Amino acid sequence: MENKTLTEVYSKASNRFAKIIYIFLLLVTLFFIYLFTIGLNSNYRIDWKNLITSLIITFIIFEGIKRAFYYITTKTIIPKK
């Protein structure tokens, strides 16, 4: 089986549902970045420590989601570059 990029995988009509879930999870993670950034303070000031921490955690989680969806749709592991 040849290696495909995420764009090629999600461009097929059969994988539109996976693409919708992928975009939904992206929006949810961005919402949590927003919540951690303000630190749930009442004055909505940006807490830079929380911002950096949430960005790192979100990147790790989103990378895992991306790899999981690639594996589900192609039944192969993402090739190393």
Distance bins in CASP14 RR format, pairs under 12 A and 6 or more apart:
PFRMAT RR
TARGET T0000
AUTHOR 0000-0000-0000
RMODE 2
METHOD distances of the structure
MODEL  1
1 9 0 0 0 0 0 1 0 0 0 0 0
1 74 1 0 0 1 0 0 0 0 0 0 0
1 75 1 0 0 1 0 0 0 0 0 0 0
1 76 1 0 1 0 0 0 0 0 0 0 0
1 77 0 0 0 0 0 1 0 0 0 0 0
1 79 0 0 0 0 0 1 0 0 0 0 0
2 8 0 0 0 0 1 0 0 0 0 0 0
2 9 0 0 0 0 0 1 0 0 0 0 0
2 74 0 0 0 0 1 0 0 0 0 0 0
2 76 0 0 0 0 1 0 0 0 0 0 0
2 79 0 0 0 0 1 0 0 0 0 0 0
3 9 0 0 0 0 0 1 0 0 0 0 0
3 70 0 0 0 0 0 1 0 0 0 0 0
3 74 0 0 0 0 1 0 0 0 0 0 0
3 76 1 0 0 1 0 0 0 0 0 0 0
3 77 0 0 0 0 1 0 0 0 0 0 0
3 78 0 0 0 0 1 0 0 0 0 0 0
3 79 1 0 1 0 0 0 0 0 0 0 0
3 80 0 0 0 0 1 0 0 0 0 0 0
3 81 0 0 0 0 0 1 0 0 0 0 0
4 10 0 0 0 0 1 0 0 0 0 0 0
4 11 0 0 0 0 1 0 0 0 0 0 0
4 12 0 0 0 0 1 0 0 0 0 0 0
4 15 0 0 0 0 0 1 0 0 0 0 0
4 70 0 0 0 0 1 0 0 0 0 0 0
4 73 0 0 0 0 1 0 0 0 0 0 0
4 74 1 0 0 1 0 0 0 0 0 0 0
4 75 0 0 0 0 0 1 0 0 0 0 0
4 76 0 0 0 0 1 0 0 0 0 0 0
4 78 0 0 0 0 1 0 0 0 0 0 0
4 79 0 0 0 0 1 0 0 0 0 0 0
5 11 0 0 0 0 1 0 0 0 0 0 0
5 66 0 0 0 0 0 1 0 0 0 0 0
5 70 0 0 0 0 1 0 0 0 0 0 0
5 73 0 0 0 0 0 1 0 0 0 0 0
5 74 0 0 0 0 0 1 0 0 0 0 0
5 78 0 0 0 0 1 0 0 0 0 0 0
5 79 0 0 0 0 1 0 0 0 0 0 0
5 81 0 0 0 0 0 1 0 0 0 0 0
6 12 0 0 0 0 0 1 0 0 0 0 0
6 15 0 0 0 0 1 0 0 0 0 0 0
6 18 0 0 0 0 0 1 0 0 0 0 0
6 19 0 0 0 0 1 0 0 0 0 0 0
6 22 0 0 0 0 1 0 0 0 0 0 0
6 63 0 0 0 0 0 1 0 0 0 0 0
6 65 0 0 0 0 0 1 0 0 0 0 0
6 66 1 0 0 1 0 0 0 0 0 0 0
6 67 0 0 0 0 1 0 0 0 0 0 0
6 68 0 0 0 0 0 1 0 0 0 0 0
6 69 1 0 0 1 0 0 0 0 0 0 0
6 70 1 0 0 1 0 0 0 0 0 0 0
6 71 0 0 0 0 0 1 0 0 0 0 0
6 72 0 0 0 0 0 1 0 0 0 0 0
6 73 0 0 0 0 1 0 0 0 0 0 0
6 74 0 0 0 0 1 0 0 0 0 0 0
6 78 0 0 0 0 1 0 0 0 0 0 0
6 79 0 0 0 0 0 1 0 0 0 0 0
7 15 0 0 0 0 0 1 0 0 0 0 0
7 19 0 0 0 0 0 1 0 0 0 0 0
7 22 0 0 0 0 0 1 0 0 0 0 0
7 66 0 0 0 0 0 1 0 0 0 0 0
7 70 0 0 0 0 0 1 0 0 0 0 0
7 73 0 0 0 0 0 1 0 0 0 0 0
8 15 0 0 0 0 1 0 0 0 0 0 0
8 19 0 0 0 0 0 1 0 0 0 0 0
8 70 0 0 0 0 0 1 0 0 0 0 0
8 73 0 0 0 0 0 1 0 0 0 0 0
8 74 0 0 0 0 1 0 0 0 0 0 0
9 15 1 0 0 1 0 0 0 0 0 0 0
9 16 0 0 0 0 0 1 0 0 0 0 0
9 18 0 0 0 0 1 0 0 0 0 0 0
9 19 0 0 0 0 1 0 0 0 0 0 0
9 22 0 0 0 0 0 1 0 0 0 0 0
9 66 0 0 0 0 0 1 0 0 0 0 0
9 69 0 0 0 0 1 0 0 0 0 0 0
9 70 1 0 0 1 0 0 0 0 0 0 0
9 71 0 0 0 0 0 1 0 0 0 0 0
9 72 0 0 0 0 1 0 0 0 0 0 0
9 73 1 0 1 0 0 0 0 0 0 0 0
9 74 1 0 1 0 0 0 0 0 0 0 0
9 75 0 0 0 0 0 1 0 0 0 0 0
9 76 0 0 0 0 0 1 0 0 0 0 0
9 78 0 0 0 0 0 1 0 0 0 0 0
10 16 1 0 0 1 0 0 0 0 0 0 0
10 17 0 0 0 0 0 1 0 0 0 0 0
10 18 1 0 0 1 0 0 0 0 0 0 0
10 19 1 0 1 0 0 0 0 0 0 0 0
10 20 0 0 0 0 1 0 0 0 0 0 0
10 21 0 0 0 0 0 1 0 0 0 0 0
10 22 1 0 0 1 0 0 0 0 0 0 0
10 23 0 0 0 0 1 0 0 0 0 0 0
10 66 0 0 0 0 0 1 0 0 0 0 0
10 69 0 0 0 0 1 0 0 0 0 0 0
10 70 0 0 0 0 1 0 0 0 0 0 0
10 72 0 0 0 0 0 1 0 0 0 0 0
10 73 1 0 0 1 0 0 0 0 0 0 0
10 74 0 0 0 0 0 1 0 0 0 0 0
11 18 0 0 0 0 0 1 0 0 0 0 0
11 19 0 0 0 0 1 0 0 0 0 0 0
11 73 0 0 0 0 0 1 0 0 0 0 0
12 18 0 0 0 0 1 0 0 0 0 0 0
12 19 0 0 0 0 1 0 0 0 0 0 0
12 73 0 0 0 0 1 0 0 0 0 0 0
12 74 0 0 0 0 0 1 0 0 0 0 0
13 19 0 0 0 0 0 1 0 0 0 0 0
14 72 0 0 0 0 0 1 0 0 0 0 0
14 73 0 0 0 0 1 0 0 0 0 0 0
14 74 0 0 0 0 0 1 0 0 0 0 0
15 21 0 0 0 0 0 1 0 0 0 0 0
15 22 0 0 0 0 1 0 0 0 0 0 0
15 69 0 0 0 0 1 0 0 0 0 0 0
15 70 0 0 0 0 0 1 0 0 0 0 0
15 72 0 0 0 0 1 0 0 0 0 0 0
15 73 1 0 1 0 0 0 0 0 0 0 0
15 74 0 0 0 0 1 0 0 0 0 0 0
16 22 0 0 0 0 0 1 0 0 0 0 0
16 23 0 0 0 0 0 1 0 0 0 0 0
16 73 0 0 0 0 0 1 0 0 0 0 0
17 23 0 0 0 0 0 1 0 0 0 0 0
17 24 0 0 0 0 0 1 0 0 0 0 0
17 69 0 0 0 0 0 1 0 0 0 0 0
17 72 0 0 0 0 0 1 0 0 0 0 0
17 73 0 0 0 0 0 1 0 0 0 0 0
18 24 0 0 0 0 0 1 0 0 0 0 0
18 25 0 0 0 0 0 1 0 0 0 0 0
18 65 0 0 0 0 0 1 0 0 0 0 0
18 66 0 0 0 0 0 1 0 0 0 0 0
18 68 0 0 0 0 0 1 0 0 0 0 0
18 69 1 0 1 0 0 0 0 0 0 0 0
18 70 0 0 0 0 1 0 0 0 0 0 0
18 71 0 0 0 0 0 1 0 0 0 0 0
18 72 1 0 0 1 0 0 0 0 0 0 0
18 73 1 0 1 0 0 0 0 0 0 0 0
18 74 0 0 0 0 0 1 0 0 0 0 0
19 25 0 0 0 0 0 1 0 0 0 0 0
19 26 0 0 0 0 0 1 0 0 0 0 0
19 66 0 0 0 0 0 1 0 0 0 0 0
19 69 0 0 0 0 1 0 0 0 0 0 0
19 70 0 0 0 0 0 1 0 0 0 0 0
19 72 0 0 0 0 0 1 0 0 0 0 0
19 73 0 0 0 0 1 0 0 0 0 0 0
20 26 0 0 0 0 0 1 0 0 0 0 0
20 27 0 0 0 0 0 1 0 0 0 0 0
20 69 0 0 0 0 0 1 0 0 0 0 0
21 27 0 0 0 0 0 1 0 0 0 0 0
21 28 0 0 0 0 0 1 0 0 0 0 0
21 65 0 0 0 0 1 0 0 0 0 0 0
21 66 0 0 0 0 0 1 0 0 0 0 0
21 68 0 0 0 0 0 1 0 0 0 0 0
21 69 1 0 0 1 0 0 0 0 0 0 0
21 72 0 0 0 0 1 0 0 0 0 0 0
21 73 0 0 0 0 0 1 0 0 0 0 0
22 28 0 0 0 0 0 1 0 0 0 0 0
22 29 0 0 0 0 0 1 0 0 0 0 0
22 62 0 0 0 0 1 0 0 0 0 0 0
22 64 0 0 0 0 0 1 0 0 0 0 0
22 65 1 0 0 1 0 0 0 0 0 0 0
22 66 1 0 0 1 0 0 0 0 0 0 0
22 67 0 0 0 0 0 1 0 0 0 0 0
22 68 0 0 0 0 1 0 0 0 0 0 0
22 69 1 0 1 0 0 0 0 0 0 0 0
22 70 0 0 0 0 1 0 0 0 0 0 0
22 72 0 0 0 0 0 1 0 0 0 0 0
22 73 0 0 0 0 1 0 0 0 0 0 0
23 29 0 0 0 0 0 1 0 0 0 0 0
23 30 0 0 0 0 0 1 0 0 0 0 0
23 62 0 0 0 0 0 1 0 0 0 0 0
23 65 0 0 0 0 0 1 0 0 0 0 0
23 66 0 0 0 0 0 1 0 0 0 0 0
23 69 0 0 0 0 0 1 0 0 0 0 0
24 30 0 0 0 0 0 1 0 0 0 0 0
24 31 0 0 0 0 0 1 0 0 0 0 0
24 65 0 0 0 0 0 1 0 0 0 0 0
24 69 0 0 0 0 0 1 0 0 0 0 0
25 31 0 0 0 0 0 1 0 0 0 0 0
25 32 0 0 0 0 0 1 0 0 0 0 0
25 58 0 0 0 0 0 1 0 0 0 0 0
25 61 0 0 0 0 1 0 0 0 0 0 0
25 62 1 0 0 1 0 0 0 0 0 0 0
25 63 0 0 0 0 0 1 0 0 0 0 0
25 64 0 0 0 0 0 1 0 0 0 0 0
25 65 1 0 1 0 0 0 0 0 0 0 0
25 66 0 0 0 0 1 0 0 0 0 0 0
25 68 0 0 0 0 0 1 0 0 0 0 0
25 69 0 0 0 0 1 0 0 0 0 0 0
26 32 0 0 0 0 0 1 0 0 0 0 0
26 33 0 0 0 0 0 1 0 0 0 0 0
26 58 0 0 0 0 1 0 0 0 0 0 0
26 59 0 0 0 0 0 1 0 0 0 0 0
26 61 0 0 0 0 0 1 0 0 0 0 0
26 62 1 0 0 1 0 0 0 0 0 0 0
26 65 0 0 0 0 1 0 0 0 0 0 0
26 66 0 0 0 0 1 0 0 0 0 0 0
26 69 0 0 0 0 0 1 0 0 0 0 0
27 33 0 0 0 0 0 1 0 0 0 0 0
27 34 0 0 0 0 0 1 0 0 0 0 0
27 58 0 0 0 0 0 1 0 0 0 0 0
27 62 0 0 0 0 0 1 0 0 0 0 0
28 34 0 0 0 0 0 1 0 0 0 0 0
28 35 0 0 0 0 0 1 0 0 0 0 0
28 58 0 0 0 0 1 0 0 0 0 0 0
28 61 0 0 0 0 0 1 0 0 0 0 0
28 62 0 0 0 0 0 1 0 0 0 0 0
28 65 0 0 0 0 0 1 0 0 0 0 0
29 35 0 0 0 0 0 1 0 0 0 0 0
29 36 0 0 0 0 0 1 0 0 0 0 0
29 54 0 0 0 0 1 0 0 0 0 0 0
29 55 0 0 0 0 0 1 0 0 0 0 0
29 57 0 0 0 0 1 0 0 0 0 0 0
29 58 1 0 1 0 0 0 0 0 0 0 0
29 59 0 0 0 0 1 0 0 0 0 0 0
29 60 0 0 0 0 0 1 0 0 0 0 0
29 61 1 0 0 1 0 0 0 0 0 0 0
29 62 1 0 1 0 0 0 0 0 0 0 0
29 63 0 0 0 0 0 1 0 0 0 0 0
29 64 0 0 0 0 0 1 0 0 0 0 0
29 65 0 0 0 0 1 0 0 0 0 0 0
29 66 0 0 0 0 0 1 0 0 0 0 0
30 36 0 0 0 0 0 1 0 0 0 0 0
30 37 0 0 0 0 0 1 0 0 0 0 0
30 54 0 0 0 0 0 1 0 0 0 0 0
30 55 0 0 0 0 0 1 0 0 0 0 0
30 58 1 0 0 1 0 0 0 0 0 0 0
30 59 0 0 0 0 0 1 0 0 0 0 0
30 61 0 0 0 0 0 1 0 0 0 0 0
30 62 0 0 0 0 1 0 0 0 0 0 0
31 37 0 0 0 0 0 1 0 0 0 0 0
31 38 0 0 0 0 0 1 0 0 0 0 0
31 54 0 0 0 0 0 1 0 0 0 0 0
31 58 0 0 0 0 0 1 0 0 0 0 0
32 38 0 0 0 0 0 1 0 0 0 0 0
32 39 0 0 0 0 0 1 0 0 0 0 0
32 40 0 0 0 0 0 1 0 0 0 0 0
32 50 0 0 0 0 0 1 0 0 0 0 0
32 51 0 0 0 0 0 1 0 0 0 0 0
32 53 0 0 0 0 0 1 0 0 0 0 0
32 54 1 0 0 1 0 0 0 0 0 0 0
32 55 0 0 0 0 0 1 0 0 0 0 0
32 57 0 0 0 0 1 0 0 0 0 0 0
32 58 1 0 0 1 0 0 0 0 0 0 0
32 61 0 0 0 0 1 0 0 0 0 0 0
32 62 0 0 0 0 0 1 0 0 0 0 0
33 39 0 0 0 0 0 1 0 0 0 0 0
33 46 0 0 0 0 0 1 0 0 0 0 0
33 50 0 0 0 0 1 0 0 0 0 0 0
33 51 1 0 0 1 0 0 0 0 0 0 0
33 52 0 0 0 0 0 1 0 0 0 0 0
33 53 0 0 0 0 0 1 0 0 0 0 0
33 54 1 0 1 0 0 0 0 0 0 0 0
33 55 1 0 0 1 0 0 0 0 0 0 0
33 56 0 0 0 0 0 1 0 0 0 0 0
33 57 0 0 0 0 1 0 0 0 0 0 0
33 58 1 0 1 0 0 0 0 0 0 0 0
33 59 0 0 0 0 1 0 0 0 0 0 0
33 61 0 0 0 0 0 1 0 0 0 0 0
33 62 0 0 0 0 0 1 0 0 0 0 0
34 40 0 0 0 0 0 1 0 0 0 0 0
34 44 0 0 0 0 0 1 0 0 0 0 0
34 46 0 0 0 0 0 1 0 0 0 0 0
34 47 0 0 0 0 0 1 0 0 0 0 0
34 50 0 0 0 0 0 1 0 0 0 0 0
34 51 0 0 0 0 1 0 0 0 0 0 0
34 54 0 0 0 0 1 0 0 0 0 0 0
34 55 0 0 0 0 0 1 0 0 0 0 0
34 58 0 0 0 0 0 1 0 0 0 0 0
35 41 0 0 0 0 0 1 0 0 0 0 0
35 44 0 0 0 0 0 1 0 0 0 0 0
35 46 0 0 0 0 0 1 0 0 0 0 0
35 47 0 0 0 0 0 1 0 0 0 0 0
35 50 0 0 0 0 1 0 0 0 0 0 0
35 51 0 0 0 0 0 1 0 0 0 0 0
35 54 0 0 0 0 1 0 0 0 0 0 0
35 58 0 0 0 0 0 1 0 0 0 0 0
36 46 0 0 0 0 0 1 0 0 0 0 0
36 47 0 0 0 0 1 0 0 0 0 0 0
36 48 0 0 0 0 0 1 0 0 0 0 0
36 49 0 0 0 0 1 0 0 0 0 0 0
36 50 1 0 1 0 0 0 0 0 0 0 0
36 51 1 0 0 1 0 0 0 0 0 0 0
36 52 0 0 0 0 1 0 0 0 0 0 0
36 53 1 0 0 1 0 0 0 0 0 0 0
36 54 1 1 0 0 0 0 0 0 0 0 0
36 55 0 0 0 0 1 0 0 0 0 0 0
36 56 0 0 0 0 0 1 0 0 0 0 0
36 57 0 0 0 0 1 0 0 0 0 0 0
36 58 0 0 0 0 1 0 0 0 0 0 0
37 44 0 0 0 0 1 0 0 0 0 0 0
37 45 0 0 0 0 1 0 0 0 0 0 0
37 46 1 0 1 0 0 0 0 0 0 0 0
37 47 1 0 0 1 0 0 0 0 0 0 0
37 48 0 0 0 0 1 0 0 0 0 0 0
37 49 0 0 0 0 0 1 0 0 0 0 0
37 50 1 0 0 1 0 0 0 0 0 0 0
37 51 1 0 1 0 0 0 0 0 0 0 0
37 52 0 0 0 0 1 0 0 0 0 0 0
37 53 0 0 0 0 1 0 0 0 0 0 0
37 54 1 0 0 1 0 0 0 0 0 0 0
37 55 0 0 0 0 1 0 0 0 0 0 0
37 58 0 0 0 0 0 1 0 0 0 0 0
38 44 1 0 1 0 0 0 0 0 0 0 0
38 45 1 0 0 1 0 0 0 0 0 0 0
38 46 1 0 0 1 0 0 0 0 0 0 0
38 47 1 0 0 1 0 0 0 0 0 0 0
38 48 0 0 0 0 0 1 0 0 0 0 0
38 50 0 0 0 0 1 0 0 0 0 0 0
38 51 0 0 0 0 1 0 0 0 0 0 0
38 54 0 0 0 0 0 1 0 0 0 0 0
39 45 0 0 0 0 1 0 0 0 0 0 0
39 46 0 0 0 0 1 0 0 0 0 0 0
39 47 1 0 1 0 0 0 0 0 0 0 0
39 48 0 0 0 0 0 1 0 0 0 0 0
39 49 0 0 0 0 1 0 0 0 0 0 0
39 50 1 0 1 0 0 0 0 0 0 0 0
39 51 0 0 0 0 1 0 0 0 0 0 0
39 53 0 0 0 0 0 1 0 0 0 0 0
39 54 0 0 0 0 1 0 0 0 0 0 0
40 47 0 0 0 0 1 0 0 0 0 0 0
40 50 0 0 0 0 1 0 0 0 0 0 0
40 54 0 0 0 0 0 1 0 0 0 0 0
41 47 1 0 0 1 0 0 0 0 0 0 0
41 50 0 0 0 0 1 0 0 0 0 0 0
45 51 0 0 0 0 0 1 0 0 0 0 0
46 52 0 0 0 0 0 1 0 0 0 0 0
46 54 0 0 0 0 0 1 0 0 0 0 0
47 53 0 0 0 0 1 0 0 0 0 0 0
47 54 0 0 0 0 1 0 0 0 0 0 0
48 54 0 0 0 0 0 1 0 0 0 0 0
48 55 0 0 0 0 0 1 0 0 0 0 0
49 55 0 0 0 0 0 1 0 0 0 0 0
49 56 0 0 0 0 0 1 0 0 0 0 0
50 56 0 0 0 0 0 1 0 0 0 0 0
50 57 0 0 0 0 0 1 0 0 0 0 0
50 58 0 0 0 0 0 1 0 0 0 0 0
51 57 0 0 0 0 0 1 0 0 0 0 0
51 58 0 0 0 0 0 1 0 0 0 0 0
52 58 0 0 0 0 0 1 0 0 0 0 0
52 59 0 0 0 0 0 1 0 0 0 0 0
53 59 0 0 0 0 0 1 0 0 0 0 0
53 60 0 0 0 0 0 1 0 0 0 0 0
54 60 0 0 0 0 0 1 0 0 0 0 0
54 61 0 0 0 0 0 1 0 0 0 0 0
54 62 0 0 0 0 0 1 0 0 0 0 0
55 61 0 0 0 0 0 1 0 0 0 0 0
55 62 0 0 0 0 0 1 0 0 0 0 0
56 62 0 0 0 0 0 1 0 0 0 0 0
56 63 0 0 0 0 0 1 0 0 0 0 0
57 63 0 0 0 0 0 1 0 0 0 0 0
57 64 0 0 0 0 0 1 0 0 0 0 0
58 64 0 0 0 0 0 1 0 0 0 0 0
58 65 0 0 0 0 0 1 0 0 0 0 0
59 65 0 0 0 0 0 1 0 0 0 0 0
59 66 0 0 0 0 0 1 0 0 0 0 0
60 66 0 0 0 0 0 1 0 0 0 0 0
60 67 0 0 0 0 0 1 0 0 0 0 0
61 67 0 0 0 0 0 1 0 0 0 0 0
61 68 0 0 0 0 0 1 0 0 0 0 0
62 68 0 0 0 0 0 1 0 0 0 0 0
62 69 0 0 0 0 0 1 0 0 0 0 0
63 69 0 0 0 0 0 1 0 0 0 0 0
63 70 0 0 0 0 0 1 0 0 0 0 0
63 78 0 0 0 0 1 0 0 0 0 0 0
64 70 0 0 0 0 1 0 0 0 0 0 0
64 71 0 0 0 0 1 0 0 0 0 0 0
64 72 0 0 0 0 0 1 0 0 0 0 0
64 77 0 0 0 0 0 1 0 0 0 0 0
64 78 0 0 0 0 1 0 0 0 0 0 0
65 71 0 0 0 0 0 1 0 0 0 0 0
65 72 0 0 0 0 0 1 0 0 0 0 0
66 72 0 0 0 0 0 1 0 0 0 0 0
66 73 0 0 0 0 0 1 0 0 0 0 0
66 77 0 0 0 0 0 1 0 0 0 0 0
66 78 1 0 0 1 0 0 0 0 0 0 0
67 73 0 0 0 0 0 1 0 0 0 0 0
67 74 0 0 0 0 0 1 0 0 0 0 0
67 76 0 0 0 0 0 1 0 0 0 0 0
67 77 1 0 0 1 0 0 0 0 0 0 0
67 78 1 0 1 0 0 0 0 0 0 0 0
67 79 0 0 0 0 0 1 0 0 0 0 0
67 80 0 0 0 0 0 1 0 0 0 0 0
68 74 0 0 0 0 0 1 0 0 0 0 0
68 77 0 0 0 0 0 1 0 0 0 0 0
68 78 0 0 0 0 0 1 0 0 0 0 0
69 75 0 0 0 0 0 1 0 0 0 0 0
69 78 0 0 0 0 0 1 0 0 0 0 0
70 76 1 0 0 1 0 0 0 0 0 0 0
70 77 1 0 0 1 0 0 0 0 0 0 0
70 78 1 0 1 0 0 0 0 0 0 0 0
70 79 0 0 0 0 1 0 0 0 0 0 0
71 77 1 0 0 1 0 0 0 0 0 0 0
71 78 1 0 0 1 0 0 0 0 0 0 0
71 79 0 0 0 0 0 1 0 0 0 0 0
72 78 0 0 0 0 0 1 0 0 0 0 0
END
